[in-house]
Amino acid sequence: MAQQDGNSETEFDLIARLFAPLSDSPHGLNLTDDVGLVPDTDGRSCITSDMIVAGVHFLADDPADQIAQKLVRVNISDLAAKGAQPVGCLLSAAFNQQRDISWLEAFANGLAEDMSAFGLVLIGGDTVRTPGPDTFSLTAIGRLGEGGMVTRAGAMAGDGLYVTGTIGDAGLGLRILRGELGAVALGTRTRLEGRYRLPQPRADFGRKLSGFASASLDVSDGLIADAGHLADASGLAARIDFDRVPLSSSATRVVKKDRSLHLSLLGAGDDYEILFAAPADAAEAIAEASGDTETPVTRIGDLAPGKAGEVSVVDGQGMALDVPKMGYRHF
């Protein structure tokens, strides 16, 4: 949502140059993943932190309870993509000074609802007032299963590339809220706006990832961008079959025959689905996990030797497609 300045360095360039040198412990994974490991006796505790800002990650007039729920869910999504069970969290909240007590109460109610739903307990944090935009950060702690953490970096050449659920609903929902898509049927509009405001993290499916996934992350910056992050960490190139990328019925109705709009969904972001790599012999385990958790899973491509992090999108005939937007950049 934010406009970018002229800085040529990406978020990941800045992290690598300025902050990765501060992570000289193996627990920080050189700041190359969405979570870090907590130094403890068994190596199965992990931690993640996400920040959301009004006008960047949510609209300032979004309902307070839904803003709070989105804050919880984007963190749960990171834990899910690593195979972790949520345990506890720390909240830092900078409320705009115009927010009244009823708004804060609604925000707290949203937190309570989702923390209960996902098994989180608030164990600390900080709150302030600010003349600037509402800014909220949640640091979530999770526990990994016996299979350990599924990082971004474990994919092998020949692995399939899979995604849960559908892609593009949230991006369309945001464009509808901004008035960019013209008239959209009320039912379709409601479903797509809901997907933007309230992501649906794949917590149940995520807990099964370590049984079959070689690498994984959640789709927050956009399918192509995050496929590039996974491929880069694994030292491989990724190929995505455009015709296999799953859309919801609501998204399908909106894009119709608009090829450019359809292509743009691959870079829209805010999907919070799980993107993972897995070897060919994992197909049965993936199908079982999909059925057990009632989570749709689609193979959308593969990983191969090539320039690390390069992502190509091809049509049904294998011809390369020009995708208009490659994903959200934080810097």
ROTI-451579 format. One record per residue (C-alpha): residue number from 0; residue in one letter; x, y, z. Coordinates in steps of 0.05 Angstrom, whole numbers, plus 5000, padded with zeros to 4 digits. Example, Ala and Ser with C-alpha at 12.3 -4.5 7.8 and 13.67 -1.06 7.14 Angstrom:
// residues 2
SITE/lumlo/doti/px/py/pz
SITE/0/a/5246/4910/5156
SITE/1/s/5273/4979/5143
***
This chain:
// residues 331
SITE/lumlo/doti/px/py/pz
SITE/0/m/5000/5000/5000
SITE/1/a/5058/5048/5013
SITE/2/q/5092/5087/4958
SITE/3/q/5166/5070/4951
SITE/4/d/5221/5122/4948
SITE/5/g/5282/5121/4903
SITE/6/n/5322/5072/4946
SITE/7/s/5348/5016/4901
SITE/8/e/5361/4970/4960
SITE/9/t/5307/4919/4976
SITE/10/e/5284/4901/5046
SITE/11/f/5328/4839/5042
SITE/12/d/5388/4879/5018
SITE/13/l/5381/4925/5078
SITE/14/i/5372/4868/5127
SITE/15/a/5434/4833/5100
SITE/16/r/5476/4896/5102
SITE/17/l/5453/4929/5167
SITE/18/f/5423/4876/5212
SITE/19/a/5447/4807/5193
SITE/20/p/5517/4823/5222
SITE/21/l/5482/4829/5290
SITE/22/s/5456/4757/5283
SITE/23/d/5520/4718/5296
SITE/24/s/5484/4659/5329
SITE/25/p/5457/4599/5291
SITE/26/h/5390/4612/5325
SITE/27/g/5380/4675/5282
SITE/28/l/5390/4637/5217
SITE/29/n/5428/4698/5191
SITE/30/l/5360/4733/5188
SITE/31/t/5342/4695/5124
SITE/32/d/5277/4665/5148
SITE/33/d/5210/4688/5178
SITE/34/v/5225/4659/5247
SITE/35/g/5285/4648/5291
SITE/36/l/5301/4593/5340
SITE/37/v/5300/4608/5415
SITE/38/p/5363/4584/5452
SITE/39/d/5334/4530/5498
SITE/40/t/5348/4459/5518
SITE/41/d/5314/4423/5461
SITE/42/g/5317/4472/5402
SITE/43/r/5242/4468/5389
SITE/44/s/5221/4538/5409
SITE/45/c/5217/4591/5355
SITE/46/i/5198/4664/5351
SITE/47/t/5171/4712/5299
SITE/48/s/5150/4785/5296
SITE/49/d/5106/4823/5248
SITE/50/m/5086/4896/5248
SITE/51/i/5026/4928/5215
SITE/52/v/5016/5002/5202
SITE/53/a/4954/5041/5183
SITE/54/g/4956/5062/5110
SITE/55/v/5008/5008/5095
SITE/56/h/4981/4941/5118
SITE/57/f/4909/4960/5134
SITE/58/l/4862/5017/5121
SITE/59/a/4855/5069/5176
SITE/60/d/4779/5061/5176
SITE/61/d/4780/4985/5180
SITE/62/p/4742/4958/5241
SITE/63/a/4785/4958/5304
SITE/64/d/4771/4885/5321
SITE/65/q/4790/4862/5251
SITE/66/i/4855/4902/5253
SITE/67/a/4873/4865/5317
SITE/68/q/4854/4798/5287
SITE/69/k/4896/4812/5225
SITE/70/l/4955/4827/5271
SITE/71/v/4947/4759/5305
SITE/72/r/4936/4721/5240
SITE/73/v/4996/4747/5202
SITE/74/n/5040/4722/5258
SITE/75/i/5003/4656/5263
SITE/76/s/5015/4648/5189
SITE/77/d/5090/4654/5197
SITE/78/l/5090/4602/5252
SITE/79/a/5045/4555/5211
SITE/80/a/5092/4558/5151
SITE/81/k/5149/4534/5196
SITE/82/g/5109/4477/5226
SITE/83/a/5101/4510/5295
SITE/84/q/5045/4510/5346
SITE/85/p/5029/4580/5375
SITE/86/v/5044/4587/5449
SITE/87/g/5050/4660/5473
SITE/88/c/5060/4730/5448
SITE/89/l/5084/4801/5464
SITE/90/l/5044/4861/5439
SITE/91/s/5071/4930/5424
SITE/92/a/5016/4980/5406
SITE/93/a/5022/5053/5385
SITE/94/f/4950/5079/5382
SITE/95/n/4935/5143/5344
SITE/96/q/4917/5195/5396
SITE/97/q/4848/5205/5365
SITE/98/r/4827/5134/5382
SITE/99/d/4776/5134/5438
SITE/100/i/4765/5081/5492
SITE/101/s/4711/5045/5453
SITE/102/w/4759/5036/5395
SITE/103/l/4812/5007/5442
SITE/104/e/4760/4961/5473
SITE/105/a/4740/4935/5405
SITE/106/f/4814/4924/5388
SITE/107/a/4823/4885/5452
SITE/108/n/4761/4843/5438
SITE/109/g/4790/4825/5370
SITE/110/l/4855/4804/5402
SITE/111/a/4818/4762/5454
SITE/112/e/4776/4726/5402
SITE/113/d/4835/4705/5358
SITE/114/m/4884/4691/5415
SITE/115/s/4833/4642/5442
SITE/116/a/4820/4612/5374
SITE/117/f/4894/4600/5359
SITE/118/g/4918/4582/5429
SITE/119/l/4959/4645/5443
SITE/120/v/4970/4676/5512
SITE/121/l/4992/4749/5519
SITE/122/i/5053/4750/5564
SITE/123/g/5076/4823/5558
SITE/124/g/5088/4883/5515
SITE/125/d/5080/4959/5514
SITE/126/t/5028/5011/5494
SITE/127/v/5035/5085/5476
SITE/128/r/4996/5141/5443
SITE/129/t/5022/5173/5379
SITE/130/p/5003/5231/5334
SITE/131/g/5022/5186/5276
SITE/132/p/4987/5126/5246
SITE/133/d/4966/5066/5287
SITE/134/t/5025/5018/5290
SITE/135/f/5021/4949/5321
SITE/136/s/5074/4895/5329
SITE/137/l/5063/4825/5355
SITE/138/t/5120/4778/5373
SITE/139/a/5094/4707/5373
SITE/140/i/5128/4646/5404
SITE/141/g/5116/4576/5378
SITE/142/r/5136/4505/5392
SITE/143/l/5160/4460/5337
SITE/144/g/5142/4387/5329
SITE/145/e/5191/4330/5331
SITE/146/g/5207/4341/5257
SITE/147/g/5237/4410/5273
SITE/148/m/5230/4473/5233
SITE/149/v/5217/4475/5158
SITE/150/t/5262/4531/5133
SITE/151/r/5262/4567/5066
SITE/152/a/5329/4536/5048
SITE/153/g/5317/4461/5042
SITE/154/a/5288/4453/4972
SITE/155/m/5323/4408/4921
SITE/156/a/5323/4411/4846
SITE/157/g/5264/4371/4820
SITE/158/d/5220/4386/4880
SITE/159/g/5149/4407/4865
SITE/160/l/5123/4475/4886
SITE/161/y/5056/4474/4922
SITE/162/v/5008/4525/4951
SITE/163/t/4949/4519/4998
SITE/164/g/4882/4550/4985
SITE/165/t/4874/4604/4932
SITE/166/i/4914/4664/4909
SITE/167/g/4892/4736/4895
SITE/168/d/4829/4745/4937
SITE/169/a/4861/4794/4985
SITE/170/g/4892/4835/4929
SITE/171/l/4825/4841/4895
SITE/172/g/4792/4858/4961
SITE/173/l/4840/4916/4972
SITE/174/r/4829/4942/4902
SITE/175/i/4754/4940/4913
SITE/176/l/4761/4977/4979
SITE/177/r/4801/5030/4942
SITE/178/g/4748/5036/4889
SITE/179/e/4793/5013/4833
SITE/180/l/4750/4957/4803
SITE/181/g/4683/4990/4791
SITE/182/a/4618/4954/4807
SITE/183/v/4626/4885/4839
SITE/184/a/4567/4842/4862
SITE/185/l/4555/4850/4937
SITE/186/g/4567/4777/4955
SITE/187/t/4632/4775/4916
SITE/188/r/4654/4842/4944
SITE/189/t/4641/4819/5016
SITE/190/r/4680/4754/5007
SITE/191/l/4741/4788/4975
SITE/192/e/4743/4846/5024
SITE/193/g/4738/4795/5080
SITE/194/r/4799/4758/5054
SITE/195/y/4839/4823/5055
SITE/196/r/4817/4844/5125
SITE/197/l/4818/4775/5157
SITE/198/p/4870/4726/5130
SITE/199/q/4859/4652/5143
SITE/200/p/4925/4624/5167
SITE/201/r/4935/4550/5153
SITE/202/a/4953/4531/5225
SITE/203/d/4928/4459/5223
SITE/204/f/4961/4443/5157
SITE/205/g/5025/4477/5179
SITE/206/r/5034/4429/5237
SITE/207/k/5040/4372/5187
SITE/208/l/5092/4406/5141
SITE/209/s/5154/4374/5172
SITE/210/g/5128/4306/5149
SITE/211/f/5137/4322/5075
SITE/212/a/5160/4393/5059
SITE/213/s/5232/4408/5042
SITE/214/a/5223/4484/5046
SITE/215/s/5166/4530/5063
SITE/216/l/5142/4601/5077
SITE/217/d/5076/4639/5077
SITE/218/v/5053/4682/5019
SITE/219/s/5051/4753/5045
SITE/220/d/5090/4795/4993
SITE/221/g/5058/4760/4933
SITE/222/l/5063/4691/4903
SITE/223/i/5120/4707/4855
SITE/224/a/5160/4747/4905
SITE/225/d/5154/4693/4958
SITE/226/a/5170/4638/4909
SITE/227/g/5232/4678/4894
SITE/228/h/5250/4682/4968
SITE/229/l/5243/4606/4976
SITE/230/a/5282/4593/4912
SITE/231/d/5337/4642/4930
SITE/232/a/5346/4612/5000
SITE/233/s/5351/4543/4968
SITE/234/g/5399/4565/4913
SITE/235/l/5350/4546/4857
SITE/236/a/5305/4577/4805
SITE/237/a/5229/4568/4807
SITE/238/r/5179/4559/4751
SITE/239/i/5105/4572/4761
SITE/240/d/5051/4546/4714
SITE/241/f/5002/4604/4709
SITE/242/d/4943/4560/4691
SITE/243/r/4952/4518/4754
SITE/244/v/4951/4576/4803
SITE/245/p/4885/4567/4842
SITE/246/l/4833/4622/4843
SITE/247/s/4770/4625/4884
SITE/248/s/4703/4628/4849
SITE/249/s/4697/4701/4872
SITE/250/a/4764/4720/4842
SITE/251/t/4748/4682/4778
SITE/252/r/4684/4723/4770
SITE/253/v/4722/4788/4778
SITE/254/v/4780/4775/4731
SITE/255/k/4736/4742/4678
SITE/256/k/4772/4753/4613
SITE/257/d/4819/4808/4639
SITE/258/r/4886/4774/4629
SITE/259/s/4926/4832/4657
SITE/260/l/4884/4834/4721
SITE/261/h/4889/4758/4728
SITE/262/l/4965/4760/4720
SITE/263/s/4971/4816/4771
SITE/264/l/4942/4771/4825
SITE/265/l/5008/4733/4826
SITE/266/g/5041/4794/4856
SITE/267/a/4984/4822/4897
SITE/268/g/5004/4797/4966
SITE/269/d/4966/4788/5032
SITE/270/d/4945/4717/5013
SITE/271/y/4975/4685/5076
SITE/272/e/4973/4616/5044
SITE/273/i/5031/4567/5053
SITE/274/l/5079/4559/4994
SITE/275/f/5122/4498/5001
SITE/276/a/5169/4452/4963
SITE/277/a/5166/4376/4967
SITE/278/p/5197/4317/4931
SITE/279/a/5158/4272/4884
SITE/280/d/5151/4216/4935
SITE/281/a/5114/4263/4983
SITE/282/a/5051/4265/4941
SITE/283/e/5013/4215/4984
SITE/284/a/5032/4249/5049
SITE/285/i/5011/4317/5021
SITE/286/a/4944/4289/4999
SITE/287/e/4933/4258/5068
SITE/288/a/4950/4324/5104
SITE/289/s/4905/4361/5056
SITE/290/g/4847/4314/5071
SITE/291/d/4858/4311/5146
SITE/292/t/4858/4387/5153
SITE/293/e/4808/4402/5098
SITE/294/t/4860/4446/5064
SITE/295/p/4861/4450/4988
SITE/296/v/4932/4441/4961
SITE/297/t/4954/4452/4889
SITE/298/r/5020/4437/4854
SITE/299/i/5035/4500/4815
SITE/300/g/5106/4489/4791
SITE/301/d/5174/4463/4807
SITE/302/l/5245/4482/4827
SITE/303/a/5306/4471/4783
SITE/304/p/5379/4490/4775
SITE/305/g/5387/4561/4751
SITE/306/k/5399/4631/4777
SITE/307/a/5382/4631/4851
SITE/308/g/5316/4665/4864
SITE/309/e/5295/4673/4792
SITE/310/v/5221/4659/4780
SITE/311/s/5190/4646/4712
SITE/312/v/5116/4642/4698
SITE/313/v/5094/4601/4638
SITE/314/d/5028/4586/4604
SITE/315/g/5001/4517/4587
SITE/316/q/5047/4512/4526
SITE/317/g/5109/4529/4567
SITE/318/m/5115/4599/4539
SITE/319/a/5140/4653/4587
SITE/320/l/5090/4705/4609
SITE/321/d/5104/4777/4628
SITE/322/v/5075/4788/4698
SITE/323/p/5061/4863/4709
SITE/324/k/5076/4865/4784
SITE/325/m/5127/4821/4818
SITE/326/g/5106/4832/4891
SITE/327/y/5105/4881/4948
SITE/328/r/5170/4917/4967
SITE/329/h/5178/4942/5038
SITE/330/f/5234/4989/5017
***
